[in-house]
């Protein structure tokens, strides 16, 4: 049985509005980056909610519904390929996460932010904690990872209907053999990230 994830860092357990944020899709060749923010009740427990990468697609969708039904507040946002191309992956990530915070704070004042990873760009001087492998430590970050993953996967599957052959339905825009072959034969789509894709094509062309 997996351990139950924590609600808050030590000393902050009394807070009612702790928001976890996470992203999905940083390392993809194609598609948007999706982020989510989630505030869960202090007494909420659910063994199913864990790092989204540890769940099957079916379990993720089940967890997604549980989160939506029980969250005090949540937000799912994205940074488009155009924004990623223009600003770079790190600034685009923060832009999307700031959108999560802005939406949540329309109804709830976030007392503390839990951010998965090692970098953060300040938003209104909001108190925060950076957490390495946060989606395997705190419940709200894990919940955010699940919401972002499910939404992004749905988007990439839909995109595959308009751009067949790139295996967006399977790879979700990440590198794979089918994706590489289609890139070499047909070139990138408007949903491919410019710098990421150019680098990948250079590496592929060196092999042939």
PyMOL commands that set and color helices and strands:
alter all, ss='L'
color gray80, all
select helices_A, chain A and resi 52-54+57-70+81-87+89-104+134-136+139-162+168-171+177-186+194-207
alter helices_A, ss='H'
color red, helices_A
select strands_A, chain A and resi 18-24+33-39+73-79+112-116+128-131
alter strands_A, ss='S'
color yellow, strands_A
deselect
rebuild
show_as cartoon
